[in-house]
Amino acid sequence: MRLDKELVLYVFFGTLTFFVNVIVYFLFENIFGVNYIISNIIAWFFSVLFAYITNRIWVFESRSPSILKEMSLFFGGRIFSGAVDTALMYLFIDVLTIGDLISKIVVQVIVVILNYVFSKLIVFK
């Protein structure tokens, strides 16, 4: 069975993006004492910026001359998944009282799947 190069690269860089997100979240929430929602938003921003660069260059090998349009679509999709991310964090932590680090990991798996579908079908089609 041949693995699709694009999917393998997406999983690889998605894993790195996941670590960027979790590490930035952990630093802001646990080290700097920033509220978990604000920490989540900061982590989202850094991970989206990292993801755009790696997705454009290595995953989807975009050659689009319209970088602004592409970046706008990418960030727009990530704003949606960022809202899902934040809402699920609130649900898991405040409503279901699940620990924040476990919640963060589970939510990021869901977000990575949403982001791949959006990137594949809309941004880098």
N, CA, C and O atoms as a MOPAC input file, in Angstrom:
PM7 MOZYME 1SCF
protein

 N      0.84500 1    -1.18100 1     0.00000 1
 C      0.00000 1     0.00000 1     0.00000 1
 C      0.89200 1     1.24700 1     0.00000 1
 O      1.73800 1     1.41100 1     0.87800 1
 N      0.69700 1     2.10500 1    -0.97500 1
 C      1.48400 1     3.32400 1    -1.11900 1
 C      0.83000 1     4.45000 1    -0.32800 1
 O     -0.35800 1     4.72800 1    -0.48900 1
 N      1.61000 1     5.08600 1     0.51800 1
 C      1.09100 1     6.22100 1     1.27300 1
 C      1.20400 1     7.48400 1     0.42900 1
 O      2.21300 1     7.70400 1    -0.24100 1
 N      0.18800 1     8.29300 1     0.46500 1
 C      0.17300 1     9.54700 1    -0.25800 1
 C      1.17200 1    10.51800 1     0.38000 1
 O      1.09000 1    10.80300 1     1.57500 1
 N      2.11300 1    11.02400 1    -0.42300 1
 C      3.16000 1    11.93200 1     0.07100 1
 C      2.55100 1    13.14000 1     0.77200 1
 O      3.01500 1    13.53800 1     1.84000 1
 N      1.52100 1    13.72000 1     0.17700 1
 C      0.87400 1    14.89800 1     0.74700 1
 C      0.31100 1    14.60700 1     2.13400 1
 O      0.47600 1    15.40400 1     3.05800 1
 N     -0.34300 1    13.47900 1     2.27200 1
 C     -0.93100 1    13.11200 1     3.55900 1
 C      0.15400 1    12.86100 1     4.61300 1
 O      0.01400 1    13.27000 1     5.76500 1
 N      1.22800 1    12.18900 1     4.21100 1
 C      2.33800 1    11.92700 1     5.13100 1
 C      2.95400 1    13.24800 1     5.59800 1
 O      3.21300 1    13.43100 1     6.78800 1
 N      3.18700 1    14.17000 1     4.65300 1
 C      3.74500 1    15.47400 1     5.02300 1
 C      2.77800 1    16.26300 1     5.89900 1
 O      3.19800 1    16.94800 1     6.83200 1
 N      1.47500 1    16.16600 1     5.59600 1
 C      0.49100 1    16.87000 1     6.41000 1
 C      0.49900 1    16.33400 1     7.84300 1
 O      0.43700 1    17.10700 1     8.79900 1
 N      0.57300 1    15.04100 1     7.98300 1
 C      0.61300 1    14.44700 1     9.32000 1
 C      1.90000 1    14.85700 1    10.04200 1
 O      1.87200 1    15.18700 1    11.22800 1
 N      3.02300 1    14.83500 1     9.32500 1
 C      4.29300 1    15.23300 1     9.93000 1
 C      4.24800 1    16.68700 1    10.41000 1
 O      4.52700 1    16.97400 1    11.57400 1
 N      3.89000 1    17.60500 1     9.49200 1
 C      3.85000 1    19.02300 1     9.87700 1
 C      2.67000 1    19.32800 1    10.78800 1
 O      2.73000 1    20.25600 1    11.59500 1
 N      1.60300 1    18.55500 1    10.66500 1
 C      0.48900 1    18.68900 1    11.59400 1
 C      0.90600 1    18.31600 1    13.00200 1
 O      0.47400 1    18.93600 1    13.97300 1
 N      1.75000 1    17.30000 1    13.10900 1
 C      2.27200 1    16.90000 1    14.41500 1
 C      3.15500 1    18.00500 1    14.99300 1
 O      3.06600 1    18.31800 1    16.18000 1
 N      3.99900 1    18.58800 1    14.15700 1
 C      4.82600 1    19.70700 1    14.62200 1
 C      3.95000 1    20.90000 1    15.01600 1
 O      4.21900 1    21.56600 1    16.01600 1
 N      2.90500 1    21.16900 1    14.23300 1
 C      1.98000 1    22.25400 1    14.54900 1
 C      1.28600 1    21.98200 1    15.87700 1
 O      1.10900 1    22.88800 1    16.69100 1
 N      0.89400 1    20.72900 1    16.08800 1
 C      0.29100 1    20.30900 1    17.34700 1
 C      1.22100 1    20.63300 1    18.51800 1
 O      0.78400 1    21.17300 1    19.53500 1
 N      2.51300 1    20.29700 1    18.36700 1
 C      3.47300 1    20.56900 1    19.43800 1
 C      3.67700 1    22.07300 1    19.64300 1
 O      3.79000 1    22.53200 1    20.77900 1
 N      3.72500 1    22.83700 1    18.55400 1
 C      3.81000 1    24.29700 1    18.68300 1
 C      2.63100 1    24.79500 1    19.50400 1
 O      2.80300 1    25.58800 1    20.43000 1
 N      1.43000 1    24.32900 1    19.16400 1
 C      0.22000 1    24.75700 1    19.85500 1
 C      0.26000 1    24.38800 1    21.34000 1
 O      0.02300 1    25.23700 1    22.20000 1
 N      0.55600 1    23.13800 1    21.63300 1
 C      0.53800 1    22.66800 1    23.02500 1
 C      1.64300 1    23.33500 1    23.84800 1
 O      1.40900 1    23.72000 1    24.99400 1
 N      2.83700 1    23.47200 1    23.28100 1
 C      3.94900 1    24.08400 1    24.01700 1
 C      3.67000 1    25.55400 1    24.30000 1
 O      3.88200 1    26.02100 1    25.42000 1
 N      3.19500 1    26.28900 1    23.29300 1
 C      2.87800 1    27.71000 1    23.51000 1
 C      1.75800 1    27.83100 1    24.54000 1
 O      1.81800 1    28.68300 1    25.42700 1
 N      0.73900 1    26.98400 1    24.42700 1
 C     -0.35100 1    26.99400 1    25.40800 1
 C      0.19800 1    26.74200 1    26.81400 1
 O     -0.10600 1    27.48600 1    27.74600 1
 N      0.99600 1    25.70200 1    26.95900 1
 C      1.55700 1    25.34900 1    28.26000 1
 C      2.38600 1    26.49700 1    28.84200 1
 O      2.25400 1    26.82900 1    30.02000 1
 N      3.24000 1    27.10000 1    28.00900 1
 C      4.07200 1    28.21200 1    28.47400 1
 C      3.22700 1    29.36700 1    28.99500 1
 O      3.46000 1    29.87300 1    30.09200 1
 N      2.25200 1    29.77500 1    28.20200 1
 C      1.43800 1    30.92200 1    28.60700 1
 C      0.53400 1    30.60400 1    29.79300 1
 O      0.38900 1    31.42900 1    30.69500 1
 N     -0.07400 1    29.42300 1    29.80400 1
 C     -1.02200 1    29.08800 1    30.86100 1
 C     -0.31200 1    28.70900 1    32.15900 1
 O     -0.69500 1    29.18200 1    33.22800 1
 N      0.70200 1    27.87600 1    32.08300 1
 C      1.34100 1    27.35600 1    33.29400 1
 C      2.56300 1    28.14300 1    33.75300 1
 O      2.78900 1    28.27500 1    34.95600 1
 N      3.33600 1    28.65800 1    32.84200 1
 C      4.55400 1    29.38100 1    33.21800 1
 C      4.25600 1    30.86700 1    33.45800 1
 O      4.67200 1    31.43800 1    34.46600 1
 N      3.52600 1    31.48700 1    32.50900 1
 C      3.24800 1    32.91900 1    32.61800 1
 C      1.94100 1    33.22300 1    33.35500 1
 O      1.65900 1    34.38600 1    33.64400 1
 N      1.14000 1    32.19800 1    33.66300 1
 C     -0.08300 1    32.38800 1    34.42500 1
 C     -1.20900 1    33.09600 1    33.69200 1
 O     -2.06200 1    33.72500 1    34.32000 1
 N     -1.21900 1    32.99800 1    32.37300 1
 C     -2.25400 1    33.63800 1    31.56100 1
 C     -3.49300 1    32.73400 1    31.54900 1
 O     -3.36400 1    31.51100 1    31.49200 1
 N     -4.67900 1    33.32300 1    31.60100 1
 C     -5.94700 1    32.58900 1    31.54300 1
 C     -5.92200 1    31.58100 1    30.39300 1
 O     -5.36900 1    31.86100 1    29.32900 1
 N     -6.52300 1    30.40700 1    30.61000 1
 C     -6.44600 1    29.33800 1    29.60800 1
 C     -7.08100 1    29.71600 1    28.27400 1
 O     -6.61100 1    29.26200 1    27.23100 1
 N     -8.12500 1    30.52600 1    28.27300 1
 C     -8.73900 1    30.94400 1    27.00400 1
 C     -7.77500 1    31.85000 1    26.22900 1
 O     -7.58600 1    31.66900 1    25.02600 1
 N     -7.17300 1    32.81400 1    26.90900 1
 C     -6.20000 1    33.71300 1    26.26000 1
 C     -4.97900 1    32.91200 1    25.81200 1
 O     -4.46700 1    33.12500 1    24.71300 1
 N     -4.51600 1    32.00100 1    26.64900 1
 C     -3.38700 1    31.13800 1    26.27500 1
 C     -3.71300 1    30.31500 1    25.04100 1
 O     -2.86000 1    30.11700 1    24.17600 1
 N     -4.93700 1    29.83900 1    24.96100 1
 C     -5.38000 1    29.05500 1    23.81100 1
 C     -5.37800 1    29.89300 1    22.53700 1
 O     -4.97900 1    29.40800 1    21.47900 1
 N     -5.81600 1    31.13600 1    22.62900 1
 C     -5.84000 1    32.03000 1    21.45900 1
 C     -4.42000 1    32.34800 1    20.99800 1
 O     -4.14500 1    32.35100 1    19.79800 1
 N     -3.52200 1    32.61200 1    21.93700 1
 C     -2.11700 1    32.87800 1    21.58600 1
 C     -1.49900 1    31.64300 1    20.93300 1
 O     -0.80000 1    31.75500 1    19.92600 1
 N     -1.75500 1    30.47100 1    21.50100 1
 C     -1.23800 1    29.21900 1    20.93700 1
 C     -1.79900 1    29.00200 1    19.53800 1
 O     -1.09100 1    28.54900 1    18.63900 1
 N     -3.06900 1    29.32600 1    19.36300 1
 C     -3.70900 1    29.19600 1    18.04700 1
 C     -2.98000 1    30.05300 1    17.02000 1
 O     -2.66000 1    29.57500 1    15.93200 1
 N     -2.71400 1    31.31100 1    17.35100 1
 C     -2.07600 1    32.22000 1    16.40200 1
 C     -0.71300 1    31.68100 1    15.94900 1
 O     -0.43400 1    31.61400 1    14.75200 1
 N      0.12400 1    31.30200 1    16.90400 1
 C      1.46200 1    30.81600 1    16.54700 1
 C      1.40500 1    29.51300 1    15.75200 1
 O      2.19500 1    29.31100 1    14.83000 1
 N      0.48900 1    28.64500 1    16.10000 1
 C      0.40000 1    27.37600 1    15.37600 1
 C     -0.15900 1    27.57800 1    13.96400 1
 O      0.25200 1    26.87700 1    13.03900 1
 N     -1.08200 1    28.51800 1    13.78400 1
 C     -1.61900 1    28.78600 1    12.44600 1
 C     -0.55600 1    29.39900 1    11.54500 1
 O     -0.44700 1    29.03600 1    10.37400 1
 N      0.21200 1    30.30700 1    12.07500 1
 C      1.29300 1    30.90800 1    11.28800 1
 C      2.30000 1    29.83300 1    10.86300 1
 O      2.70400 1    29.78800 1     9.70200 1
 N      2.69500 1    28.98800 1    11.78100 1
 C      3.60300 1    27.87900 1    11.48400 1
 C      2.98100 1    26.94400 1    10.43700 1
 O      3.65000 1    26.52900 1     9.49000 1
 N      1.70500 1    26.62000 1    10.61800 1
 C      1.01100 1    25.70300 1     9.70600 1
 C      0.91200 1    26.28300 1     8.29300 1
 O      1.11200 1    25.56500 1     7.31300 1
 N      0.60700 1    27.56600 1     8.18800 1
 C      0.49100 1    28.15900 1     6.84600 1
 C      1.81400 1    28.03700 1     6.09700 1
 O      1.84600 1    27.60900 1     4.94400 1
 N      2.87800 1    28.40600 1     6.74500 1
 C      4.19400 1    28.37600 1     6.09700 1
 C      4.54900 1    26.95000 1     5.66800 1
 O      4.96300 1    26.73700 1     4.52900 1
 N      4.39500 1    25.98500 1     6.55500 1
 C      4.76500 1    24.60200 1     6.22100 1
 C      3.81100 1    23.98700 1     5.19700 1
 O      4.24200 1    23.23100 1     4.32600 1
 N      2.52000 1    24.30500 1     5.29700 1
 C      1.55700 1    23.76700 1     4.32800 1
 C      1.79600 1    24.33700 1     2.93700 1
 O      1.74200 1    23.60900 1     1.94600 1
 N      2.05600 1    25.62100 1     2.86400 1
 C      2.27700 1    26.26000 1     1.56600 1
 C      3.54100 1    25.72300 1     0.89600 1
 O      3.52500 1    25.39600 1    -0.29100 1
 N      4.61900 1    25.63200 1     1.64300 1
 C      5.91100 1    25.26100 1     1.06000 1
 C      6.04300 1    23.76000 1     0.84000 1
 O      6.39700 1    23.33200 1    -0.25900 1
 N      5.76400 1    22.94600 1     1.86700 1
 C      6.10000 1    21.52500 1     1.79000 1
 C      4.91800 1    20.58600 1     1.58100 1
 O      5.04300 1    19.59900 1     0.85600 1
 N      3.78100 1    20.86700 1     2.19700 1
 C      2.67900 1    19.91000 1     2.11100 1
 C      1.97900 1    20.00000 1     0.76400 1
 O      1.93100 1    19.02200 1     0.01700 1
 N      1.43900 1    21.16800 1     0.45500 1
 C      0.66100 1    21.32100 1    -0.77000 1
 C      1.47500 1    21.93600 1    -1.90700 1
 O      0.98100 1    22.06400 1    -3.02700 1
 N      2.72800 1    22.31700 1    -1.62000 1
 C      3.65000 1    22.87700 1    -2.61500 1
 C      2.96800 1    23.92200 1    -3.48500 1
 O      3.01700 1    23.85900 1    -4.71300 1
 N      2.34100 1    24.87000 1    -2.83500 1
 C      1.57600 1    25.89600 1    -3.54600 1
 C      2.47500 1    26.80500 1    -4.36900 1
 O      3.53200 1    27.24800 1    -3.92000 1
 N      2.03300 1    27.05900 1    -5.55500 1
 C      2.71800 1    27.99100 1    -6.45300 1
 C      1.78900 1    29.16300 1    -6.79500 1
 O      2.03200 1    29.90500 1    -7.74700 1
 N      0.75000 1    29.31100 1    -6.02200 1
 C     -0.23200 1    30.35900 1    -6.27100 1
 C      0.42300 1    31.73200 1    -6.21200 1
 O      1.11100 1    32.05500 1    -5.24400 1
 N      0.20700 1    32.54400 1    -7.25400 1
 C      0.75200 1    33.90300 1    -7.22700 1
 C     -0.04400 1    34.81100 1    -6.28200 1
 O      0.41700 1    35.88900 1    -5.90600 1
 N     -1.22400 1    34.36500 1    -5.91200 1
 C     -2.09000 1    35.15500 1    -5.04900 1
 C     -1.92700 1    34.73500 1    -3.58800 1
 O     -2.82800 1    34.14700 1    -2.98900 1
 N     -0.77100 1    35.04700 1    -3.03800 1
 C     -0.46200 1    34.63700 1    -1.66800 1
 C     -1.44300 1    35.26200 1    -0.68400 1
 O     -1.85600 1    34.60800 1     0.27400 1
 N     -1.82000 1    36.51800 1    -0.90600 1
 C     -2.75100 1    37.18500 1     0.01100 1
 C     -4.10400 1    36.48900 1     0.05100 1
 O     -4.68000 1    36.30500 1     1.12300 1
 N     -4.61100 1    36.10200 1    -1.11600 1
 C     -5.89600 1    35.39700 1    -1.17100 1
 C     -5.76700 1    34.03800 1    -0.47500 1
 O     -6.61300 1    33.65100 1     0.33200 1
 N     -4.70500 1    33.33700 1    -0.80300 1
 C     -4.46600 1    32.02200 1    -0.22000 1
 C     -4.33100 1    32.11600 1     1.30200 1
 O     -4.92100 1    31.32900 1     2.04100 1
 N     -3.55000 1    33.08500 1     1.74700 1
 C     -3.35000 1    33.26000 1     3.18800 1
 C     -4.66300 1    33.65400 1     3.87100 1
 O     -4.94400 1    33.19700 1     4.97900 1
 N     -5.46100 1    34.49400 1     3.22100 1
 C     -6.75900 1    34.88800 1     3.78100 1
 C     -7.68300 1    33.68700 1     3.93400 1
 O     -8.34000 1    33.53000 1     4.96300 1
 N     -7.73300 1    32.84100 1     2.91200 1
 C     -8.54000 1    31.61800 1     2.99900 1
 C     -8.03000 1    30.70400 1     4.11300 1
 O     -8.81100 1    30.14600 1     4.88300 1
 N     -6.71800 1    30.56500 1     4.18300 1
 C     -6.11400 1    29.69900 1     5.19200 1
 C     -6.45700 1    30.19400 1     6.59800 1
 O     -6.93400 1    29.43400 1     7.44000 1
 N     -6.20600 1    31.47300 1     6.82900 1
 C     -6.48800 1    32.03500 1     8.15000 1
 C     -7.98800 1    32.04300 1     8.43600 1
 O     -8.40000 1    31.85000 1     9.58000 1
 N     -8.80700 1    32.26700 1     7.40600 1
 C    -10.26600 1    32.21900 1     7.59200 1
 C    -10.72300 1    30.85100 1     8.05600 1
 O    -11.53000 1    30.73900 1     8.97900 1
 N    -10.21000 1    29.81500 1     7.42000 1
 C    -10.53400 1    28.45100 1     7.83900 1
 C    -10.03300 1    28.16800 1     9.23700 1
 O    -10.69200 1    27.48200 1    10.01800 1
 N     -8.86600 1    28.69800 1     9.54800 1
 C     -8.29800 1    28.48700 1    10.88300 1
 C     -9.04700 1    29.30200 1    11.94700 1
 O     -9.08600 1    28.90800 1    13.11300 1
 N     -9.63600 1    30.42800 1    11.55200 1
 C    -10.47100 1    31.17000 1    12.50900 1
 C    -11.67000 1    30.30900 1    12.89500 1
 O    -12.04500 1    30.23800 1    14.06500 1
 N    -12.26600 1    29.65400 1    11.89800 1
 C    -13.38400 1    28.75100 1    12.18500 1
 C    -12.93600 1    27.61500 1    13.11100 1
 O    -13.57400 1    27.35000 1    14.13100 1
 N    -11.83500 1    26.94700 1    12.74900 1
 C    -11.38100 1    25.83800 1    13.59300 1
 C    -10.87000 1    26.34700 1    14.93700 1
 O    -10.93200 1    25.62800 1    15.93400 1
 N    -10.36700 1    27.57700 1    14.97400 1
 C     -9.96000 1    28.17800 1    16.24900 1
 C    -11.15500 1    28.41500 1    17.16100 1
 O    -11.06200 1    28.24400 1    18.37700 1
 N    -12.28000 1    28.81000 1    16.56600 1
 C    -13.50900 1    28.97700 1    17.35200 1
 C    -13.98700 1    27.62700 1    17.87400 1
 O    -14.42200 1    27.51100 1    19.02000 1
 N    -13.90200 1    26.60500 1    17.01700 1
 C    -14.25800 1    25.25300 1    17.44900 1
 C    -13.31800 1    24.81600 1    18.57800 1
 O    -13.76100 1    24.25400 1    19.57900 1
 N    -12.03700 1    25.07400 1    18.41200 1
 C    -11.02100 1    24.75300 1    19.40700 1
 C    -11.37000 1    25.39000 1    20.76000 1
 O    -11.40700 1    24.70800 1    21.78400 1
 N    -11.62000 1    26.67800 1    20.75000 1
 C    -11.91300 1    27.40700 1    21.99000 1
 C    -13.22200 1    26.94000 1    22.62300 1
 O    -13.30100 1    26.77200 1    23.84000 1
 N    -14.24100 1    26.73200 1    21.80100 1
 C    -15.53100 1    26.26800 1    22.32800 1
 C    -15.39900 1    24.88100 1    22.95800 1
 O    -15.95300 1    24.62200 1    24.02700 1
 N    -14.66200 1    23.99100 1    22.28600 1
 C    -14.47100 1    22.65600 1    22.84000 1
 C    -13.62200 1    22.68700 1    24.11800 1
 O    -13.87200 1    21.92300 1    25.05000 1
 N    -12.62400 1    23.56900 1    24.15600 1
 C    -11.83200 1    23.71600 1    25.38300 1
 C    -12.73300 1    24.14100 1    26.53300 1
 O    -12.64000 1    23.59000 1    27.63100 1
 N    -13.60300 1    25.11400 1    26.29000 1
 C    -14.54400 1    25.56300 1    27.32400 1
 C    -15.45500 1    24.40600 1    27.75200 1
 O    -15.65200 1    24.16500 1    28.94300 1
 N    -16.00600 1    23.69700 1    26.76100 1
 C    -16.89000 1    22.57700 1    27.05300 1
 C    -16.18200 1    21.51100 1    27.88600 1
 O    -16.71300 1    21.06300 1    28.90200 1
 N    -14.99400 1    21.10800 1    27.46400 1
 C    -14.28200 1    20.03700 1    28.15900 1
 C    -13.83900 1    20.45800 1    29.56800 1
 O    -13.97100 1    19.69000 1    30.52100 1
 N    -13.31300 1    21.68300 1    29.68800 1
 C    -12.73900 1    22.10300 1    30.96800 1
 C    -13.81000 1    22.61000 1    31.93800 1
 O    -13.88700 1    22.14400 1    33.07500 1
 N    -14.63100 1    23.55900 1    31.49500 1
 C    -15.59600 1    24.17700 1    32.42100 1
 C    -16.88400 1    23.38900 1    32.59500 1
 O    -17.45900 1    23.38400 1    33.68400 1
 N    -17.34300 1    22.73000 1    31.55200 1
 C    -18.61400 1    22.00900 1    31.64200 1
 C    -18.39400 1    20.55500 1    32.05900 1
 O    -19.03500 1    20.06300 1    32.98800 1
 N    -17.49000 1    19.87800 1    31.36800 1
 C    -17.25500 1    18.45700 1    31.64900 1
 C    -16.17700 1    18.22200 1    32.71200 1
 O    -15.96200 1    17.09100 1    33.14900 1
 N    -15.51100 1    19.28700 1    33.11500 1
 C    -14.43500 1    19.27200 1    34.12600 1
 C    -13.33000 1    18.23800 1    33.84300 1
 O    -12.88000 1    17.51800 1    34.73400 1
 N    -12.92400 1    18.19700 1    32.59900 1
 C    -11.78800 1    17.36000 1    32.19500 1
 C    -10.54200 1    18.23600 1    32.31300 1
 O    -10.61000 1    19.43500 1    32.04400 1
 N     -9.43200 1    17.67200 1    32.70100 1
 C     -8.18500 1    18.42600 1    32.84900 1
 C     -7.80300 1    19.16700 1    31.57900 1
 O     -8.08800 1    18.70500 1    30.47400 1
 N     -7.15300 1    20.32400 1    31.73700 1
 C     -6.86200 1    21.17900 1    30.59100 1
 C     -5.87400 1    20.57100 1    29.59900 1
 O     -6.04600 1    20.75400 1    28.39300 1
 N     -4.85500 1    19.86100 1    30.05600 1
 C     -3.88500 1    19.29700 1    29.11300 1
 C     -4.49000 1    18.14400 1    28.32000 1
 O     -4.26000 1    18.04000 1    27.11500 1
 N     -5.25100 1    17.28600 1    28.96700 1
 C     -5.94600 1    16.19800 1    28.26200 1
 C     -6.94100 1    16.79100 1    27.26500 1
 O     -7.03800 1    16.33900 1    26.12500 1
 N     -7.67700 1    17.80700 1    27.70900 1
 C     -8.63700 1    18.47700 1    26.82600 1
 C     -7.93400 1    19.05100 1    25.61300 1
 O     -8.41000 1    18.90800 1    24.48700 1
 N     -6.80600 1    19.69600 1    25.83900 1
 C     -6.04800 1    20.32400 1    24.75500 1
 C     -5.63100 1    19.28700 1    23.72200 1
 O     -5.73800 1    19.53300 1    22.52000 1
 N     -5.16600 1    18.15600 1    24.16700 1
 C     -4.71100 1    17.11000 1    23.24200 1
 C     -5.87400 1    16.55300 1    22.42800 1
 O     -5.76300 1    16.42200 1    21.20800 1
 N     -6.97700 1    16.22500 1    23.07700 1
 C     -8.14700 1    15.68200 1    22.36800 1
 C     -8.68800 1    16.70300 1    21.37300 1
 O     -8.99800 1    16.35500 1    20.23400 1
 N     -8.80300 1    17.94900 1    21.79400 1
 C     -9.33400 1    19.00000 1    20.92300 1
 C     -8.42300 1    19.20500 1    19.71600 1
 O     -8.91200 1    19.42000 1    18.60700 1
 N     -7.10700 1    19.14100 1    19.91300 1
 C     -6.19100 1    19.35100 1    18.79200 1
 C     -6.31100 1    18.26000 1    17.73500 1
 O     -6.13700 1    18.54400 1    16.55000 1
 N     -6.59800 1    17.04100 1    18.12100 1
 C     -6.81300 1    15.97100 1    17.14100 1
 C     -8.01500 1    16.32500 1    16.25800 1
 O     -7.95200 1    16.18600 1    15.03700 1
 N     -9.08800 1    16.77500 1    16.86700 1
 C    -10.28800 1    17.16900 1    16.12000 1
 C     -9.97600 1    18.33400 1    15.18300 1
 O    -10.39600 1    18.33300 1    14.02600 1
 N     -9.24900 1    19.31400 1    15.67400 1
 C     -8.91800 1    20.51100 1    14.90100 1
 C     -8.01400 1    20.17300 1    13.71400 1
 O     -8.19600 1    20.72400 1    12.62800 1
 N     -7.05500 1    19.28700 1    13.90200 1
 C     -6.14700 1    18.90200 1    12.80600 1
 C     -6.93500 1    18.27100 1    11.65500 1
 O     -6.66200 1    18.54900 1    10.48800 1
 N     -7.89700 1    17.43700 1    11.98000 1
 C     -8.72900 1    16.80800 1    10.94300 1
 C     -9.54400 1    17.86100 1    10.19800 1
 O     -9.59300 1    17.85100 1     8.96800 1
 N    -10.18000 1    18.76500 1    10.92900 1
 C    -10.94000 1    19.85800 1    10.29600 1
 C    -10.04400 1    20.68900 1     9.38400 1
 O    -10.43700 1    21.03400 1     8.26900 1
 N     -8.86200 1    21.00400 1     9.84900 1
 C     -7.94800 1    21.84800 1     9.07800 1
 C     -7.47100 1    21.17700 1     7.79500 1
 O     -7.33000 1    21.83700 1     6.76500 1
 N     -7.22200 1    19.88000 1     7.84800 1
 C     -6.79200 1    19.18000 1     6.63700 1
 C     -7.88400 1    19.22900 1     5.57000 1
 O     -7.61900 1    19.53300 1     4.40700 1
 N     -9.09000 1    18.93100 1     5.97500 1
 C    -10.20700 1    18.92900 1     5.02400 1
 C    -10.37300 1    20.31000 1     4.40900 1
 O    -10.52700 1    20.42800 1     3.19300 1
 N    -10.34300 1    21.34400 1     5.22000 1
 C    -10.50000 1    22.70500 1     4.71400 1
 C     -9.34800 1    23.09700 1     3.77900 1
 O     -9.57700 1    23.67400 1     2.71600 1
 N     -8.11000 1    22.78000 1     4.17800 1
 C     -6.95300 1    23.11200 1     3.34900 1
 C     -6.97800 1    22.37100 1     2.01900 1
 O     -6.72400 1    22.95900 1     0.96800 1
 N     -7.27900 1    21.10500 1     2.06900 1
 C     -7.28500 1    20.26000 1     0.86900 1
 C     -8.37400 1    20.67200 1    -0.11200 1
 O     -8.13600 1    20.73900 1    -1.31800 1
 N     -9.57200 1    20.94700 1     0.40600 1
 C    -10.71200 1    21.20300 1    -0.47800 1
 C    -10.87600 1    22.66600 1    -0.87500 1
 O    -11.47800 1    22.95200 1    -1.91000 1
 N    -10.35500 1    23.60000 1    -0.07700 1
 C    -10.61500 1    25.01800 1    -0.36400 1
 C     -9.33700 1    25.82600 1    -0.60200 1
 O     -9.22000 1    26.49500 1    -1.62900 1
 N     -8.39900 1    25.77700 1     0.30900 1
 C     -7.25300 1    26.67800 1     0.24300 1
 C     -6.25400 1    26.27200 1    -0.83300 1
 O     -5.91100 1    27.08100 1    -1.69500 1
 N     -5.78600 1    25.03500 1    -0.79200 1
 C     -4.71700 1    24.59200 1    -1.69000 1
 C     -5.23500 1    23.62300 1    -2.75600 1
 O     -4.52100 1    22.70300 1    -3.15300 1
 N     -6.45400 1    23.81900 1    -3.21400 1
 C     -7.05100 1    22.89100 1    -4.17800 1
 C     -6.33700 1    22.88500 1    -5.50900 1
 O     -6.72900 1    22.15200 1    -6.41700 1

